[in-house]
Amino acid sequence: MAGPTLIVPPSGAITAHCIRLRPGDKLMPSLKQAASIILDRIPREQCGSAFVITAVGSLQDVTLRLANASRVNGDNHEGNDIKRYAKQRFEIVSLTGTFSRDDGCHVHICLADAEGVAVGGHLIDGVIFTTCELVFGTADGVEFVRKMDDETGFNELEVRQLLPRSQGSMWSKVSKAVLAMAAIGILAGRLRSR
């Protein structure tokens, strides 16, 4: 097993985007739609990442993919345990996820039933029972994309730093200035050698 690859993580200023889902709304399509609308309002070169900061509310008719994912060492087990809780109501204890412009997303949820017993996993879907109050975040200068990871066999998150136009044009000007100074230096050196 290879050691960790340490890199400076991309970062940027965070902006909050607040929404409320209503009874009967389907959670997963609503999350995807909200992330898409949020990202569509922001120029591509400024931001390509959205994520759930926090959420509270209640669900019914929930479907989760439970932990059991493995495609390592030739195991193509794609039958992760998918469980539907059709006639139960839950409080949302935690909801977290990442969303990209290419409709890629990865969302996990933890729910508590009427006895306070928790269940959690990869969110397939659920129906809002009373409400779902969501706060999405976006990070300026950060882009999320999903790429096939040969090690895991899944499309995994790749985080990229976006270079703002102002910085891009600044670096372009600096590069041109450095090239001009180098050319002047070369010419001056050749003239002196004559």
C-alpha positions as CSV (number, residue, x, y, z in Angstrom):
1,M,0.0,0.0,0.0
2,A,1.4,3.4,-1.0
3,G,1.8,6.1,1.5
4,P,-0.4,9.2,1.4
5,T,0.1,11.8,-1.3
6,L,0.2,15.1,0.4
7,I,-0.7,18.2,-1.6
8,V,-1.8,21.7,-0.8
9,P,-5.6,21.4,-1.0
10,P,-7.4,23.9,-3.2
11,S,-9.3,26.5,-1.2
12,G,-11.4,29.6,-1.5
13,A,-14.0,31.8,0.1
14,I,-17.2,30.0,1.0
15,T,-20.7,31.4,0.2
16,A,-23.8,30.0,1.8
17,H,-27.0,29.3,-0.2
18,C,-30.1,28.5,1.9
19,I,-33.2,26.6,0.8
20,R,-36.2,24.8,2.2
21,L,-37.8,21.7,0.8
22,R,-41.5,21.1,1.4
23,P,-43.6,18.0,2.3
24,G,-43.7,15.5,-0.6
25,D,-40.5,16.8,-2.3
26,K,-38.1,14.0,-3.3
27,L,-34.8,14.7,-1.6
28,M,-32.2,13.5,-4.0
29,P,-33.6,15.1,-7.2
30,S,-34.1,18.3,-5.1
31,L,-30.5,18.3,-3.9
32,K,-29.2,17.8,-7.5
33,Q,-31.5,20.5,-8.8
34,A,-30.6,23.0,-6.1
35,A,-26.8,22.4,-6.7
36,S,-27.3,22.8,-10.4
37,I,-29.2,26.1,-10.0
38,I,-26.6,27.4,-7.5
39,L,-23.7,26.5,-9.8
40,D,-25.4,27.9,-12.9
41,R,-25.6,31.3,-11.2
42,I,-21.8,31.4,-10.8
43,P,-19.4,31.9,-13.7
44,R,-17.6,28.6,-14.5
45,E,-14.1,30.1,-14.0
46,Q,-15.1,31.3,-10.5
47,C,-16.5,28.1,-9.0
48,G,-17.2,24.5,-9.8
49,S,-18.0,23.1,-6.4
50,A,-21.1,22.8,-4.2
51,F,-21.6,21.0,-1.0
52,V,-24.0,20.5,1.9
53,I,-23.0,22.5,4.9
54,T,-25.9,21.5,7.1
55,A,-29.5,20.2,7.0
56,V,-32.3,19.5,9.4
57,G,-35.8,18.0,8.7
58,S,-37.7,14.8,8.4
59,L,-38.1,12.1,5.8
60,Q,-40.3,9.2,4.9
61,D,-40.0,6.4,2.3
62,V,-36.2,6.5,2.4
63,T,-33.9,4.3,0.3
64,L,-30.2,4.0,1.3
65,R,-27.2,2.1,-0.1
66,L,-25.6,0.6,3.0
67,A,-21.8,0.1,3.5
68,N,-20.4,-2.8,1.6
69,A,-18.8,-1.3,-1.4
70,S,-15.8,-3.2,-2.8
71,R,-14.3,-3.4,-6.2
72,V,-10.8,-3.9,-5.0
73,N,-8.8,-7.1,-5.9
74,G,-11.1,-8.1,-8.7
75,D,-14.2,-8.1,-6.6
76,N,-16.8,-6.6,-8.8
77,H,-19.5,-6.9,-6.1
78,E,-22.0,-4.2,-7.2
79,G,-24.7,-5.5,-5.0
80,N,-24.2,-3.2,-2.2
81,D,-27.1,-3.6,0.3
82,I,-29.8,-1.3,-0.9
83,K,-32.6,-0.9,1.7
84,R,-35.9,0.8,1.5
85,Y,-37.7,2.0,4.6
86,A,-41.1,2.5,3.0
87,K,-43.4,2.9,6.0
88,Q,-41.1,4.7,8.4
89,R,-40.5,8.3,9.3
90,F,-37.1,9.7,10.3
91,E,-35.4,12.8,11.6
92,I,-32.4,13.9,9.6
93,V,-29.5,13.8,12.0
94,S,-26.8,14.5,9.4
95,L,-26.7,15.1,5.6
96,T,-23.5,15.7,3.8
97,G,-22.4,15.6,0.2
98,T,-20.5,17.1,-2.8
99,F,-21.8,18.2,-6.1
100,S,-20.1,19.1,-9.4
101,R,-21.1,20.8,-12.6
102,D,-21.1,17.5,-14.5
103,D,-24.0,16.3,-12.4
104,G,-21.6,14.2,-10.3
105,C,-22.6,13.9,-6.6
106,H,-21.9,11.8,-3.5
107,V,-24.4,12.2,-0.7
108,H,-24.5,10.5,2.7
109,I,-27.2,10.7,5.3
110,C,-27.8,9.7,8.9
111,L,-31.3,9.3,10.1
112,A,-33.0,8.6,13.5
113,D,-36.2,6.6,13.8
114,A,-39.0,7.1,16.4
115,E,-36.9,5.1,18.9
116,G,-33.9,7.2,18.3
117,V,-32.1,4.4,16.5
118,A,-29.8,5.7,13.8
119,V,-29.3,4.3,10.3
120,G,-27.1,5.8,7.6
121,G,-25.5,5.3,4.3
122,H,-25.4,6.6,0.7
123,L,-28.6,8.5,-0.1
124,I,-30.6,7.0,-3.0
125,D,-33.8,8.9,-2.2
126,G,-36.4,9.9,0.3
127,V,-39.5,12.0,0.5
128,I,-39.7,15.1,2.7
129,F,-42.2,14.5,5.6
130,T,-42.5,17.9,7.2
131,T,-39.5,20.0,6.0
132,C,-35.9,20.0,5.0
133,E,-33.9,23.1,5.7
134,L,-30.7,23.1,3.8
135,V,-27.6,25.2,3.7
136,F,-25.4,24.6,0.6
137,G,-21.9,26.0,0.3
138,T,-19.8,27.0,-2.7
139,A,-16.1,27.6,-2.6
140,D,-14.7,30.3,-4.9
141,G,-11.8,29.0,-7.0
142,V,-12.5,25.3,-6.3
143,E,-13.8,22.8,-8.8
144,F,-15.1,19.3,-8.1
145,V,-15.0,16.6,-10.8
146,R,-15.5,12.9,-10.7
147,K,-12.8,10.6,-12.3
148,M,-12.6,6.9,-12.5
149,D,-10.1,5.7,-9.8
150,D,-8.5,2.4,-10.9
151,E,-7.6,1.7,-7.3
152,T,-11.2,1.7,-6.0
153,G,-13.1,1.0,-9.2
154,F,-15.4,4.0,-8.6
155,N,-15.7,7.5,-9.9
156,E,-14.0,9.4,-7.1
157,L,-13.7,13.1,-6.3
158,E,-10.9,15.1,-7.8
159,V,-10.6,18.6,-6.4
160,R,-9.0,21.3,-8.6
161,Q,-7.9,24.9,-7.9
162,L,-9.4,27.3,-10.5
163,L,-7.2,30.3,-11.4
164,P,-9.4,33.4,-11.4
165,R,-9.3,35.5,-14.6
166,S,-7.7,38.5,-12.8
167,Q,-4.9,36.2,-11.5
168,G,-4.6,34.5,-14.9
169,S,-4.2,37.9,-16.7
170,M,-1.9,39.1,-14.0
171,W,0.3,36.0,-14.5
172,S,0.2,36.5,-18.2
173,K,1.4,40.1,-17.8
174,V,4.1,39.0,-15.4
175,S,5.2,36.3,-17.8
176,K,5.3,38.8,-20.7
177,A,7.3,41.2,-18.6
178,V,9.8,38.6,-17.6
179,L,10.2,37.5,-21.2
180,A,10.7,41.1,-22.3
181,M,13.3,41.6,-19.6
182,A,15.1,38.4,-20.6
183,A,15.1,39.5,-24.3
184,I,16.5,42.9,-23.4
185,G,19.1,41.3,-21.2
186,I,20.2,39.0,-24.1
187,L,20.3,41.9,-26.6
188,A,22.3,44.0,-24.1
189,G,24.7,41.1,-23.5
190,R,25.3,40.6,-27.3
191,L,25.8,44.4,-27.9
192,R,28.4,44.5,-25.1
193,S,30.3,41.5,-26.5
194,R,30.8,43.4,-29.9
